[in-house]
């Protein structure tokens, strides 16, 4: 088996001149080729390297073993499980789901409290400088505090946990798709993510804590499932049930949904986000547990909100959680309101796809800068912090002071850290609308711009400056070495253009400007992230107004449809940039015309082992190949009910990790024979076979031991998934992804004497479109000039 591989730079798909000439000569569509006609026209073998960009460096990655390994040890363990043990297993799953929700809710509350208090006291100090007319001192203090907070977050990410930078959602998507991303869910990553998120968001950077909270919830789930960090893992007997990739995947899914719920206080939205965006495999039992986890998160958050409402949380008050309540707004629709709703969706799709395209280019430039070393990463993050601070502090001086309207229900003006009418540098009775949006926390900025019944609160020039600034900040901030989320920057940009569109519509619509801002944010998120159902529910839970459901659905569907016409979602783009081998649900059309047998033909020959194999042969195979699974083939096996001449048997598939375990435990036989069932149970247990950390270089085998034998039958998965060599690659890809495979055996179409029982093995990298086209470039349709 060729293990997972990848192309980091991800250049354009190669299209050789030879392939083009071939198409011209044949004069036919490559998608019209028959499966029976062999694709002999190829220019290289199907080969690749298992590397991807994880965190700050290129890392060796492997696939995860989601498939149940039904060897003799597993079958014996499963048969001897009592009803009490089965109930214990189910109870522990629900217990872990409860702990994931509880800890995620507590940590989210801690992050919110810290951010609101740090940013709040910082802004109150700025108000003091402004009131005294010490504008330069205020600028120095503001930029200095933000510089220091950004420095803390960047140093932690650069020096201690590079995988904590960014949102972490693409890596979680890849993990739940079957890609093992190293160091993504460790204890160090968790701690740096928490502290780094507090520092980066408190520094006023154009990023949110929503993406990091999803990563934090996944880290908590992973650590609970495996009993703690790698170096200090708890070896409790009951945790052995979760010592496998399959159950760990389910717990991490609960963690990701809990993170979204903690960010938006949207339990149903969190479950749907996990279903729609991050999870590849789903079932009803997992749905119940994720919903249970998010329910626990909401209970924890609500409890702390009640405590903080009494003034026991410093400056937290009712803030810190993005809850934009527009339930008191009376929403009425007219026939003419359909036009602005459609326009919002179209503009959201166009801007979202444009944002994805430009951010793709920016991330490529940032990748070149970050490769120059840690100092360049720090300088990039600090430079963005200085630019952001200067813009947030200085741009409000460009806005004209606006007189307070006596009909405003809120206090006007206000010098507090929050409020819709900040006085800033204006005289009494006047407020600065741009300072209301810029010189505040990101959460309060969204609350202010989402505020309803404020038709004349913001001037069009101020909204235009706000929108342009956050478009720039949204592009240059994401990608620096700090924990960051994409939700809030996109919400800020979308709400800005929503307000602008409302002002342009004027009297042509009855919809409130605040509702236009909500719809603009939703459309831009759908245009960039390409989410629909989960995003609709999240916004309904945020706004607490079911009357928004019809227009929100229309806006989201239009924005996603328009965005899909231009480029993939932002998370797919990041997965592509990092080189993570994510398998998409939809195969390419030309994959129907290629068989798995033809893929096996361009791969190196498959390496097989005998059921009772010599130690020297096993050591040689492990040291000279990078394969992670080997077919076990026995010769001369008697066939029941037939003449005892013997036949060739495909006994199953054995993993590299299990071979290393056999060598480590010195499970050697002096003669070539099969062992009894009780013999293997004396040497191995089913839990030990879940460990994958040991390498062949760490195992010492003497010269005498090299001449001994190992019986591999008890360790072999006797029920591997197999497909016939005439199967199309498109069907193989669907099977591989939906079942969650790591290896797919190809068996011959014709059986007979001298025919090998295994044609080849397909892995994740063999089914990626880019790698297939590298061996069959003529399959790609020529681009029209």
C-alpha positions in Angstrom: 0.0 0.0 0.0 1.2 3.4 -0.9 0.4 5.6 2.1 -1.2 9.0 1.9 0.6 11.6 -0.1 0.3 15.2 -1.2 1.5 18.2 -3.1 2.1 21.1 -0.8 2.5 23.9 -3.4 -0.6 22.5 -5.2 0.3 23.9 -8.6 -2.1 23.7 -11.5 -2.9 20.3 -12.7 -0.3 19.2 -15.3 -1.5 19.0 -18.8 1.3 17.8 -21.0 1.8 18.6 -24.7 1.8 14.9 -25.5 -1.7 14.5 -24.0 -3.0 17.5 -26.0 -1.6 16.0 -29.2 -3.2 12.7 -28.3 -6.6 14.4 -27.9 -6.2 16.2 -31.2 -5.3 12.9 -33.0 -8.2 11.0 -31.5 -10.7 13.8 -31.9 -12.9 12.6 -29.1 -14.1 13.6 -25.6 -12.0 11.8 -22.9 -15.2 11.4 -20.9 -16.7 9.2 -23.6 -14.1 6.5 -23.3 -15.4 3.0 -22.5 -14.4 1.2 -19.4 -13.5 -1.8 -21.4 -10.9 0.1 -23.4 -7.7 0.3 -21.5 -6.2 3.8 -20.9 -2.7 3.0 -22.2 -1.8 6.6 -22.8 0.1 7.7 -19.6 3.3 9.5 -19.0 4.3 8.4 -15.5 3.5 6.1 -12.6 1.1 6.9 -9.8 3.4 7.9 -7.0 3.3 10.5 -4.2 4.8 11.6 -0.9 2.8 11.6 2.4 3.5 15.2 3.4 1.3 18.1 4.3 1.6 21.5 5.9 0.4 21.1 9.5 0.9 24.1 11.8 4.2 25.8 10.7 6.1 22.9 9.1 5.8 20.2 6.6 4.8 17.0 8.4 4.5 13.4 7.6 0.8 12.4 7.7 -1.1 9.1 7.6 -4.7 8.0 7.3 -6.8 6.9 10.2 -8.1 3.4 10.7 -11.8 4.0 11.0 -12.5 0.5 9.7 -13.1 -2.2 12.3 -10.2 -4.5 12.3 -11.8 -7.9 12.7 -8.9 -10.2 13.6 -9.0 -13.1 15.9 -8.2 -11.0 19.0 -11.0 -8.6 18.2 -13.5 -11.3 17.6 -12.6 -13.0 20.9 -12.9 -9.8 22.8 -16.2 -9.0 21.2 -17.6 -12.5 22.0 -16.7 -12.4 25.6 -18.2 -8.9 26.4 -21.1 -9.2 28.8 -24.2 -7.1 28.8 -22.8 -5.1 31.7 -19.7 -4.2 29.6 -21.8 -3.2 26.7 -23.9 -0.9 28.9 -20.7 0.4 30.4 -19.4 1.3 26.9 -22.7 3.1 26.1 -22.7 4.9 29.4 -19.1 6.1 29.0 -19.9 7.5 25.6 -22.6 9.6 27.0 -20.4 10.6 30.0 -17.7 11.8 27.7 -20.2 13.7 25.6 -21.4 15.4 28.9 -17.8 16.2 29.9 -17.0 17.6 26.5 -20.0 20.0 26.7 -19.3 20.9 30.3 -15.6 21.8 29.8 -16.2 23.5 26.5 -18.8 25.7 28.2 -16.6 26.5 31.1 -13.6 27.4 28.9 -15.8 29.5 26.6 -17.0 31.4 29.6 -13.5 32.0 30.8 -12.4 33.3 27.4 -15.4 35.6 27.2 -14.8 37.0 30.7 -11.1 37.6 30.0 -11.7 39.2 26.7 -14.5 41.5 27.9 -12.5 42.6 30.9 -9.2 43.1 29.2 -10.7 44.9 26.3 -13.1 46.8 28.5 -10.5 48.3 30.8 -8.3 49.1 27.8 -11.1 51.1 26.2 -12.1 52.8 29.4 -8.5 54.1 29.6 -8.7 55.3 26.1 -11.9 57.3 27.0 -9.9 59.0 29.8 -7.2 60.1 27.4 -9.8 61.4 24.9 -11.7 63.4 27.5 -8.4 65.0 28.6 -7.6 65.9 25.0 -4.4 63.7 25.1 -4.9 62.2 21.7 -1.3 61.3 21.0 -0.9 59.6 24.4 -4.1 57.7 23.8 -2.8 56.5 20.4 0.5 55.3 22.0 -1.3 53.6 24.9 -3.8 51.9 22.5 -1.3 50.7 20.1 1.1 49.6 22.9 -1.5 47.5 24.7 -2.6 45.9 21.5 1.0 45.3 20.5 1.7 43.6 23.8 -1.4 41.4 23.6 -0.6 40.4 20.0 3.0 39.6 21.0 1.9 37.2 23.7 -0.5 35.4 21.3 2.1 35.3 18.5 5.0 34.1 20.7 3.0 31.3 22.1 1.9 30.1 18.7 5.3 30.5 17.0 7.5 29.0 19.8 5.3 26.5 21.6 2.3 25.3 19.5 2.3 26.3 15.8 -0.7 24.1 15.2 -2.7 26.5 17.5 -2.5 29.3 14.9 -5.5 29.8 12.6 -9.0 28.6 13.1 -8.2 24.8 13.2 -11.5 24.0 11.4 -9.9 22.8 8.1 -7.7 20.4 10.1 -10.7 19.1 12.0 -12.5 18.6 8.7 -9.5 16.6 7.4 -9.3 14.5 10.6 -13.0 13.6 10.5 -12.5 12.8 6.8 -9.8 10.3 7.7 -6.5 12.3 7.8 -4.3 12.1 10.9 -3.0 15.6 11.4 -0.1 15.5 13.9 -0.2 17.5 17.1 -3.5 19.1 16.3 -5.3 18.0 19.5 -2.6 18.0 22.1 -2.6 19.6 25.6 -0.1 22.3 24.6 -2.2 23.2 21.5 -5.2 23.5 23.8 -3.6 25.8 26.3 -2.0 28.0 23.6 -5.3 28.2 21.8 -7.1 29.5 24.9 -4.5 32.0 25.9 -3.7 33.1 22.3 -7.4 33.6 21.6 -7.8 35.9 24.6 -4.7 37.9 23.6 -5.5 38.2 19.9 -9.2 39.1 20.3 -8.5 41.5 23.2 -5.9 43.2 21.0 -8.7 44.3 18.7 -7.5 42.3 15.7 -10.1 41.6 13.0 -10.7 38.0 14.1 -13.1 36.1 16.2 -13.0 33.4 18.9 -15.5 31.2 17.0 -13.1 29.1 15.0 -10.7 28.7 17.9 -13.6 27.6 20.1 -14.4 24.8 17.6 -10.7 23.7 17.8 -10.8 24.0 21.6 -13.8 21.8 21.9 -12.2 19.2 19.6 -9.0 19.3 21.7 -11.0 18.7 24.9 -12.8 15.8 23.3 -9.6 14.2 22.0 -7.8 14.5 25.3 -10.8 13.0 27.2 -11.1 10.1 24.8 -7.4 9.1 25.0 -7.1 9.7 28.8 -5.0 12.9 28.7 -1.8 14.1 27.0 0.5 11.5 25.3 3.1 11.7 28.0 0.7 11.5 31.0 -2.1 9.3 29.6 -4.4 7.7 32.2 -4.4 3.9 31.7 -7.8 3.2 33.3 -9.3 0.0 32.1 -12.6 1.5 31.0 -10.8 4.0 28.7 -9.6 1.0 26.6 -13.0 1.1 24.8 -12.0 4.5 23.2 -8.5 3.6 22.3 -9.3 3.5 18.6 -9.7 6.0 15.8 -13.4 5.2 15.2 -14.7 6.2 18.7 -12.2 9.1 18.9 -13.7 10.5 15.7 -17.2 10.5 17.2 -16.1 12.3 20.4 -14.2 14.9 18.3 -17.4 15.5 16.3 -19.2 16.3 19.6 -16.3 18.7 20.5 -16.6 20.6 17.3 -20.4 21.1 17.6 -19.9 22.1 21.2 -17.4 24.8 20.1 -19.9 26.3 17.7 -22.6 26.3 20.3 -20.3 28.0 22.8 -19.4 30.7 20.2 -22.9 31.6 19.2 -25.0 30.1 22.0 -26.8 28.1 19.2 -27.2 24.4 20.2 -29.1 23.3 17.1 -26.8 25.4 14.9 -23.8 23.7 16.5 -25.2 20.2 15.7 -26.0 21.2 12.1 -22.6 22.8 11.7 -20.9 19.6 12.6 -23.3 17.7 10.2 -23.0 20.1 7.3 -19.4 21.4 7.5 -17.0 19.2 9.4 -18.3 15.6 9.7 -17.9 13.2 6.9 -19.7 10.3 8.6 -22.9 10.7 10.4 -25.5 8.5 12.1 -28.5 8.9 14.4 -26.6 7.9 17.6 -24.0 10.5 16.9 -26.7 13.1 16.3 -28.1 12.4 19.8 -24.8 12.7 21.5 -23.8 15.9 19.8 -27.1 17.5 20.6 -26.6 16.4 24.3 -23.2 18.0 24.3 -24.5 21.3 22.9 -27.4 21.3 25.4 -24.9 21.0 28.3 -22.9 23.9 26.8 -26.0 26.1 26.7 -26.9 25.3 30.3 -23.4 26.3 31.4 -23.4 29.5 29.4 -26.9 30.5 30.6 -25.9 29.8 34.2 -22.9 32.1 34.0 -24.9 34.8 32.1 -27.3 34.9 35.0 -24.4 35.3 37.5 -22.7 38.0 35.4 -26.0 40.0 35.0 -25.8 40.7 38.7 -22.4 42.5 38.2 -20.1 39.8 39.6 -18.0 39.4 36.5 -16.4 42.8 36.2 -17.1 44.4 32.9 -18.7 41.4 31.4 -22.3 42.4 32.0 -24.6 41.1 29.3 -21.8 41.1 26.6 -19.2 38.6 25.6 -21.6 36.3 23.8 -22.7 37.2 20.3 -26.5 37.5 20.9 -28.1 40.0 18.6 -31.7 40.1 19.8 -34.0 41.6 17.2 -37.0 39.7 18.4 -38.9 42.9 19.0 -38.7 43.9 15.3 -41.9 43.5 13.4 -41.0 41.9 10.1 -43.5 42.4 7.3 -43.0 41.4 3.6 -44.3 43.0 0.5 -43.8 41.9 -3.1 -41.2 44.6 -3.7 -39.1 43.3 -0.8 -38.2 40.3 -2.8 -36.0 42.4 -5.1 -33.6 43.7 -2.4 -33.5 40.3 -0.8 -32.3 38.8 -4.1 -29.8 41.6 -4.6 -28.4 40.9 -1.1 -27.9 37.3 -2.0 -26.3 37.9 -5.3 -23.9 40.5 -3.9 -23.1 38.2 -1.0 -22.2 35.4 -3.4 -20.1 37.7 -5.5 -18.3 39.3 -2.6 -17.8 35.9 -0.9 -16.2 34.3 -3.9 -14.1 37.4 -4.4 -13.0 37.3 -0.8 -12.0 33.7 -1.2 -10.0 34.4 -4.3 -8.1 37.3 -2.8 -7.5 35.6 0.5 -6.1 32.6 -1.4 -3.5 34.9 -2.9 -2.7 36.6 0.4 -2.2 33.2 2.1 0.2 32.2 -0.5 2.3 35.3 0.1 2.0 34.8 3.9 3.3 31.2 3.4 6.4 32.5 1.7 7.0 35.0 4.6 6.4 32.4 7.3 8.9 30.0 5.7 11.6 32.5 6.4 11.6 31.8 10.1 10.0 32.6 13.4 11.1 36.2 13.5 9.3 36.9 10.2 6.1 35.4 11.6 6.3 37.6 14.7 7.0 40.7 12.7 4.1 40.0 10.3 1.7 39.5 13.2 2.9 42.6 15.0 2.8 44.7 11.8 -0.8 43.8 11.3 -1.5 44.7 14.9 0.0 48.1 14.6 -1.8 48.8 11.3 -5.1 47.7 12.9 -4.7 49.8 16.0 -3.7 53.0 14.2 -6.7 52.6 11.8 -9.2 51.9 14.6 -8.0 54.9 16.6 -7.4 57.5 13.9 -10.2 56.9 11.4 -12.9 58.1 13.8 -11.4 61.6 13.7 -12.5 61.7 10.0 -16.1 61.3 10.9 -18.3 64.3 11.6 -20.0 64.6 15.0 -23.7 63.9 14.9 -26.3 65.5 17.2 -28.1 63.1 19.5 -31.7 62.6 18.7 -34.0 62.9 21.7 -36.0 59.9 20.4 -33.1 57.6 20.8 -34.1 55.0 23.5 -30.5 54.7 24.7 -28.3 57.2 26.5 -26.6 59.6 24.0 -23.8 60.3 24.1 -22.0 57.7 26.2 -18.4 57.4 27.2 -18.6 53.8 28.4 -16.8 51.0 26.6 -20.0 49.9 24.9 -23.1 51.6 23.6 -24.4 52.9 20.2 -23.5 56.5 20.7 -19.9 57.0 21.7 -18.9 60.6 22.3 -15.2 60.1 21.5 -13.9 63.6 20.5 -17.4 65.2 20.1 -18.9 67.9 22.4 -21.8 67.2 24.8 -25.0 66.3 23.0 -23.1 64.9 20.0 -21.7 61.4 19.2 -19.1 59.9 16.8 -20.8 57.1 14.8 -17.5 55.7 13.4 -16.0 55.5 16.9 -19.1 53.5 17.9 -18.1 50.9 15.3 -14.3 50.9 15.4 -13.3 51.8 19.0 -15.0 48.9 20.6 -14.8 45.1 20.8 -15.7 43.1 17.7 -18.7 41.7 19.5 -20.0 45.1 20.4 -19.3 46.4 16.9 -21.6 43.7 15.5 -24.3 44.5 18.1 -24.1 48.2 17.2 -24.3 47.7 13.4 -27.1 45.1 13.8 -29.1 47.4 16.0 -32.6 48.0 14.8 -34.8 51.1 14.6 -31.6 53.2 14.1 -32.2 54.5 10.6 -30.4 57.8 11.0 -27.7 56.6 13.5 -24.9 56.0 11.0 -23.8 58.3 8.2 -23.2 56.6 4.8 -19.5 57.8 4.8 -18.9 56.2 8.2 -20.4 52.9 7.0 -18.4 53.1 3.8 -15.1 53.6 5.8 -16.1 50.8 8.2 -16.8 48.4 5.3 -13.6 49.2 3.4 -11.4 49.0 6.5 -12.8 45.6 7.5 -12.4 44.3 4.0 -8.7 45.1 4.2 -8.3 43.8 7.7 -10.2 40.7 6.9 -7.7 39.9 4.2 -4.5 40.7 6.0 -5.3 39.5 9.5 -6.2 35.9 8.7 -3.1 33.9 8.2 -0.9 35.5 10.8 0.5 33.4 13.6 -2.3 33.8 16.2 -5.5 31.8 16.8 -8.1 33.3 14.6 -11.6 32.7 13.3 -13.3 33.7 10.1 -16.8 34.0 11.3 -16.6 37.4 12.9 -14.5 39.2 10.2 -17.0 38.0 7.5 -20.0 39.1 9.7 -18.4 42.5 10.1 -17.9 42.9 6.3 -21.3 41.5 5.4 -23.1 43.7 7.9 -21.3 46.8 6.5 -22.4 46.2 3.0 -25.9 45.3 4.2 -26.2 48.7 5.8 -24.9 50.4 2.7 -27.4 48.5 0.5 -30.2 49.5 2.9 -29.2 53.2 2.6 -29.1 52.9 -1.2 -32.5 51.3 -1.3 -34.0 54.1 0.8 -37.8 54.1 0.6 -37.9 51.2 -1.9 -38.2 48.7 1.0 -39.8 48.5 4.4 -37.1 46.3 5.9 -35.1 47.8 8.8 -31.5 48.8 8.2 -30.4 46.4 11.1 -32.2 43.5 9.3 -30.3 44.4 6.1 -27.1 44.2 8.1 -28.1 40.7 9.4 -29.0 39.5 5.9 -25.8 41.0 4.5 -23.7 39.1 7.1 -25.6 35.9 6.4 -25.2 36.2 2.6 -21.4 36.9 2.8 -20.9 33.9 5.1 -22.8 31.7 2.7 -20.9 33.2 -0.3 -17.6 32.5 1.4 -18.1 29.4 3.6 -20.9 27.9 1.4 -23.0 26.8 4.4 -26.8 27.0 4.3 -28.8 25.0 6.8 -26.5 25.3 9.8 -25.9 29.0 9.0 -29.7 29.7 8.8 -30.3 28.1 12.1 -27.4 29.9 13.8 -28.7 33.2 12.6 -32.2 32.4 13.8 -30.8 31.5 17.2 -28.7 34.6 17.3 -31.5 37.0 16.3 -34.3 35.2 18.2 -36.8 36.0 15.5 -38.4 33.2 13.5 -40.0 35.7 11.1 -36.6 36.1 9.5 -36.6 32.4 8.4 -38.0 32.8 4.9 -35.9 35.7 3.8 -32.8 34.2 5.5 -33.3 31.0 3.6 -33.6 32.8 0.3 -30.6 34.9 0.8 -28.4 31.9 1.9 -29.5 29.8 -1.1 -28.8 32.6 -3.6 -25.5 33.5 -2.1 -24.2 29.9 -2.0 -25.4 29.2 -5.6 -23.6 32.3 -6.9 -20.4 31.6 -4.9 -20.3 28.0 -6.2 -20.1 29.3 -9.8 -16.7 30.9 -9.1 -14.6 28.9 -6.6 -14.7 26.5 -3.7 -15.5 27.4 -0.1 -12.8 29.1 2.0 -12.2 26.0 4.0 -11.7 23.9 0.9 -9.2 26.5 -0.3 -7.3 26.3 3.0 -7.3 22.5 2.8 -5.8 22.7 -0.7 -3.2 25.2 0.4 -2.1 23.0 3.3 -2.0 19.9 1.1 -4.3 17.9 3.3 -5.7 15.0 1.3 -9.4 15.7 1.8 -11.7 13.4 -0.2 -14.6 15.3 -1.6 -18.0 13.6 -1.8 -18.4 14.1 -5.5 -16.0 12.3 -7.9 -14.9 14.0 -11.1 -16.9 13.0 -14.2 -13.9 11.5 -16.0 -13.4 9.1 -13.1 -16.2 7.0 -14.5 -14.0 6.1 -17.5 -11.1 4.8 -15.4 -11.0 1.4 -13.6 -9.2 0.7 -10.3 -7.3 -2.0 -12.2 -5.8 0.6 -14.4 -4.8 2.6 -11.3 -3.2 -0.5 -9.9 -1.3 -0.9 -13.1 0.5 2.4 -12.7 1.5 1.7 -9.1 4.4 -0.3 -7.8 3.6 -4.0 -7.4 1.8 -4.9 -4.2 3.9 -6.4 -1.4 2.3 -9.6 0.1 3.2 -11.7 3.0 2.5 -15.4 3.9 0.3 -16.4 6.8 3.3 -17.9 8.6 6.2 -15.6 7.6 9.9 -15.6 8.3 11.1 -12.9 10.6 13.8 -11.7 8.2 11.2 -11.2 5.5 9.0 -9.1 7.8 11.9 -7.0 8.9 13.1 -6.5 5.3 9.6 -5.4 4.2 9.1 -3.0 7.0 12.5 -1.4 6.5 12.4 -1.0 2.8 8.8 0.1 2.2 6.6 2.8 3.6 3.4 0.8 3.2 1.0 0.6 6.1 -0.8 -2.6 5.2 0.1 -5.8 3.5 -2.2 -8.6 2.1 -1.7 -12.0 3.7 -1.7 -14.7 1.0 -1.5 -18.4 1.7 -0.6 -21.0 -0.9 -1.8 -24.6 -1.0 -4.9 -24.1 1.2 -7.4 -27.0 1.0 -10.8 -26.0 -0.2 -13.7 -27.5 1.7 -15.8 -29.9 -0.4 -13.3 -30.1 -3.2 -10.3 -32.2 -4.2 -7.5 -31.5 -1.7 -5.1 -30.1 -4.2 -4.8 -26.8 -2.4 -5.6 -23.3 -3.5 -4.4 -19.7 -3.1 -6.2 -17.9 -0.3 -6.4 -14.2 0.4 -6.6 -14.5 4.2 -6.8 -10.8 4.8 -4.9 -7.6 5.5 -2.4 -6.9 8.3 -1.3 -3.4 9.4 2.3 -2.3 9.7 1.7 -1.4 13.4 0.6 -5.0 14.2 3.7 -6.4 12.5 5.9 -4.1 14.6 4.0 -5.2 17.7 4.7 -8.8 16.8 8.5 -8.1 16.5 8.5 -6.0 19.7 6.9 -8.8 21.7 9.2 -11.4 20.2 6.3 -13.6 19.2 8.6 -16.0 17.3 8.2 -19.6 16.4 11.2 -21.9 15.9 9.3 -23.9 13.2 6.9 -22.9 10.5 3.4 -23.7 11.9 0.1 -22.1 12.8 -0.6 -21.3 16.4 -3.6 -22.1 18.5 -6.1 -19.4 19.5 -5.0 -19.5 23.2 -1.4 -18.9 22.3 -1.9 -15.5 20.8 -4.1 -14.3 23.7 -1.2 -15.1 26.1 1.0 -12.7 24.2 -1.3 -10.0 22.9 -4.5 -8.2 23.9 -6.9 -6.3 21.7 -6.1 -2.9 23.3 -2.4 -3.1 22.5 -3.1 -3.5 18.8 -4.6 0.0 18.8 -1.2 1.6 19.5 0.5 3.0 16.4 3.4 4.9 17.8 6.1 2.3 17.7 8.5 2.3 14.7 10.5 -0.5 13.2 13.7 1.4 13.9 13.0 1.1 17.6 12.8 -2.7 17.5 16.0 -4.8 17.8 16.0 -8.3 16.2 19.0 -10.6 16.6 20.6 -12.7 13.8 19.2 -15.9 15.3 15.7 -14.5 15.6 15.8 -13.6 11.9 15.6 -17.3 11.0 12.5 -17.8 13.1 8.8 -17.5 12.1 5.8 -15.5 13.0 2.2 -16.6 12.6 0.3 -13.6 11.3 -3.1 -15.2 11.0 -4.4 -14.1 14.5 -3.4 -10.5 13.8 -4.8 -10.3 10.3 -8.1 -8.5 9.5 -10.0 -11.3 7.8 -12.8 -9.0 6.5 -11.1 -6.3 4.4 -13.1 -4.4 1.8 -12.3 -5.6 -1.7 -13.4 -4.5 -5.2 -13.0 -6.2 -8.5 -10.5 -4.6 -10.9 -13.2 -3.6 -13.4 -14.8 -1.2 -10.9 -14.8 2.4 -11.9 -12.7 4.9 -9.9 -15.8 7.0 -9.3 -17.6 4.2 -7.5 -14.4 3.3 -5.6 -14.0 6.9 -4.4 -17.6 6.9 -3.1 -17.1 3.6 -1.3 -13.8 4.7 0.1 -15.2 7.9 1.5 -18.5 6.7 2.8 -17.2 3.7 4.6 -14.2 5.5 6.0 -11.5 3.3 4.6 -7.7 3.4 4.7 -7.0 0.6 2.3 -9.1 -0.9 -0.5 -8.0 -4.2 -1.9 -8.3 -4.8 -5.7 -9.0 -8.5 -6.6 -8.8 -9.9 -10.2 -11.8 -10.2 -12.4 -10.8 -13.7 -13.5 -9.8 -16.5 -11.2 -7.5 -19.3 -12.2 -4.2 -21.0 -11.8 -1.3 -18.6 -11.8 -3.6 -15.6 -11.2 -2.5 -13.5 -8.2 -5.3 -13.2 -5.6 -4.6 -9.4 -5.2 -4.1 -7.0 -8.0 -3.2 -4.0 -5.8 -4.2 -1.7 -3.0 -5.8 1.7 -3.2 -5.3 4.4 -0.6 -6.5 7.9 -0.1 -3.8 9.5 -2.3 -4.5 7.1 -5.2 -8.0 8.4 -5.4 -7.2 12.1 -5.5 -7.9 13.7 -8.8 -4.6 15.6 -9.0 -2.6 12.4 -8.5 -4.6 10.4 -11.1 -4.2 13.2 -13.7 -0.4 13.1 -13.1 -0.4 9.6 -14.4 -3.2 10.0 -17.0 -3.0 13.7 -18.1 -5.1 13.1 -21.2 -8.1 12.5 -19.1 -8.4 16.2 -18.3 -10.5 18.1 -20.8 -8.2 20.6 -22.7 -8.8 24.2 -21.6 -10.2 26.5 -24.4 -8.0 29.5 -25.1 
